[in-house]
Amino acid sequence: MNDNADNQSQRFIITVPGMGSDHCAGIVRKSLERLDGIASINTNVSNHKVTVAVESGGPEAERLRTTVENAGYDVAKVTTEAEDSHDLGAEEAYLTQAKKRLWFAAVPTTLIMIIMMPHMFWQPIPGYLAIIAVLAFPVVFLKGGWATHKASWKALRNRNANMDVLISMGSLPPYFIGLLGFFFAMTSFMEMAATIMTFHLLGRYLETRAKGQASQAIRRLMTLSAKTARVERDGKEEEIPVEDLQSGDIMVVRPGDKIPTDGEVVDGESHIDESIATGESIPVLRQSGDTVLGATINKEGRLRIKATKVGKDTFISQVIKLVEQAQGSRVPIQDFADRMTARFVPIVIGIAVLSFIAWAVLGDSLRPVLYWGEGFLPWVDPTLTTPILATLAAIAVLVIACPCALGLATPTALMVGSSLGAQRGILIRSGEAIQTFKDIKVVVLDKTGTITRGQPTLTDVVPAEGTDEKDLLYWGASLENASEHPIARAIVEGAQERDVKPADVQQFKSEAARGVSGDVDGKQVLIGNRRLLDEQGVEGLQALQASLEKLENEGRTSVIVAVDGKARGLLAVADSIKEDSADAIAAMHKLGLHVVMITGDNERAANAVAREVGIDEVQAEVLPEGKVDAVRALQERFGDHVAMVGDGINDAPALKQANVGIAIGAGADVAIEAADVTLVKGELTGVVEAMQLSRATFDKIVQNLWWASGYNAAAIPIAAAGLLHPMVGVIAMTASSLSVIGNSMLLKGRFRRQVSSARAD
């Protein structure tokens, strides 16, 4: 099987409701790997789906279904990738099914417990054994019990051993042994069989519920999307389902409405609440020409928006896809758990058999262990017969050793981590990136669009002696208003922000790469570089020379404004630095990171930006193809611990070369596709938050794996020694799985504290 499916393969999505842990996913994966024509397999425990890329001539959907069912798991449906969608109804159905099975088992088991207590401690109940047999039968053999045994049989028939096998072996023998009580005087085990199955179903229900809570980011995105859209068609407004929207439709969005899909504002302006996508609570101004995202909320003005992306191409759909990919991805440390679980169930069965034999043959020799434990373990009874002790020890080993917690260790932490990231506008594509990110030592930053805004703005207005600042802006903006050059637009916008309104220009003339001239209110205005103004014989240039050199040394582009042959002052334009860049880089330093800026800009401009934001190392005048070599050189210096942050098409190769590629969300699609992490808000503080999140998530994975493996390592010997009653064992097994889920959920609080602490600093 190839690691990556080629472009010619067809992708099928198999929905497997019972695939609740990585252990289950591993069995499903291995069963599919035996088929010819499989290009790749990706299992996603969080949404119970398996994505299979099938080569031309490979197995069809029905063959895939049969293979998974033969491995011991029911298949809800098999669809092509194009037909698949994130089905909230299916998730609710899984939870409802688990809840029904639990109640079906819990009611009879509760009655058994109510009857058992007086029978054991006060007064024997006539016909007790028959009552227990009737009550336990539906628990062990119907509804949830039947599904478990069916899965066990299919798994064993295909030479697999999953967790259902252990539960079946822990519940069926006690029930059948208990039936011998109708013929011989002996202890009944049927209560134990019902209890084991009920707690198993309780654990399944709680796991399903907890995983649904961990995936709440996806659910929130899905449920908050608009259901209808108001569009202009044939000169009239009409309301249509969002599914019927087409690219190019003009949508009318009124104040308070949700924006139906991604688009571009063609008329109007308003503040938009984008918190669903970016996590930013403050609405942002959007006006003609700006892009907007579907499912965000128009707060005030009426907008006409041209739909640019619909269906699976929208931003929200891509976010859902990325989060699902992250939740279904693998972390390299998971190989440790896989190696354990691959051999775990057969080993446990072997230990259970050996425990039975040891107690059956050497029961009297081992009985002193029980006398020792009797003093502090109320369920230990050294007076039981040797066959009963052997049975209890074997069953206890089977039920206590279920590797549920081990299988849940990685996916639950990934689910919580990726959901938290989505809520904060941090999209981590893979589990591998989470593990790699924690060891990053160097962060490489592109300049334009990453540290800076990527567009020039007016930064300095330096009037000559005797000239008013607003007059200087008036002449400069009036003349530049007739030009489309980026520097001219920056001057005009800067003047408007300072409440200076440009006037009309007469006889406008432009000289490429030198400057512009024209008449403003009857005065001859000239704007350009020093060479042009020298040629025109402009007076007063020398007085501005010191200011001109200072601005140029700071990396700003400066022009001189002359009116009627006399220099009136300087206007400086620069690609302004983002408000959060300096704070973000300072936070990176606190995390122990070496920060490098690689840019195609000249060295003087690059160094000016580096000084302002605190960059450690600058590599300037690097061509796009040279960025890959620059990243590779850093990897040779610092090892495979280099992250690259960029936003442009020319950054994509370097993002791929880096050990972790981080794309600014507002950047080019190709850069986002090449990246391991996408920052939706386009702010560098997201790099710090992404690193904090990855470290916190990985720590939780390690904690979960150590707890789960340590629990099994400690519990199995205790069970084999006869010191653990099977019913106590199944409670402990359920508690172990829930503790792993609970520990993963604690990630929310830890990450929020880290973010709050970083902001306070």
Buried (B, 14 or more C-beta within 10 A) or exposed (E): BEEEBEEEBBBBBBBBBBBBBBBBBBBBBBBBEEBEBBBBBBBBBBBBBBBBBBBEEBBEBEBBBEBBBBBBBBBBBBBEEEEBBBBBEBBEEBBEBBBBBBEBBBBBBEBBEEBBEEBEEEEEBEEBBEBBBEBBBBBBBBBBBEBBBBBBBBBBEBEBBBBBBBBBBBBBBBBEBBEEBEEEEEBBBBBBBBBBBBBBBBBBBBBBBBBBEBBBBBBBBBEEBBEBBBBEEEEEEEEBEBEEBEBEBBBBBEEEBBBBBBBBBEBBBBBBBBBBBBBBEEBBEBEEEBBBBBBBBBBBBBBBBBBBBBEEEBBBBBBBBBBBBBBBBBBEBBEBBBEBBBEBBEEBBEBBEBBBEBBBEEBEEBBEBBEBBBEEBEEBBBEBEBBBBBBBBBBBBBBBBBBBBBBBBBBBBBBBBBBBBBBBBBBBBBBBBBBBBBBBBBBBBBBBBBBBBBEBBBBBBBBBEEBEEBBBBBBBBBBBBBBEEEBBBBBBBBBBEEEBEBEEBEEBEBEEEBBBBBBBEEEBBBBBBBEBBEEBEBEBBEEBEEBBEBBBEBBBBBBBBBBEEBBBBBBBBBBBBBEBBBBBBBBBEEBEBBBBBBBBBEEEBBBBBBEBBBBBEBBBEBEBEBBBEBBEEBBEEBEEBBBBBBBBBBBBBBBBBBBBBBBBBBBBEBBBBBBBBBBBBBBBBBBBBBBBBBBBBBBBBBBBBEBBBEBBEEBBEBBBBBBBBBBBBBBBBBBBBBBBBEBBBEBBEBBEEBBEEBEEE
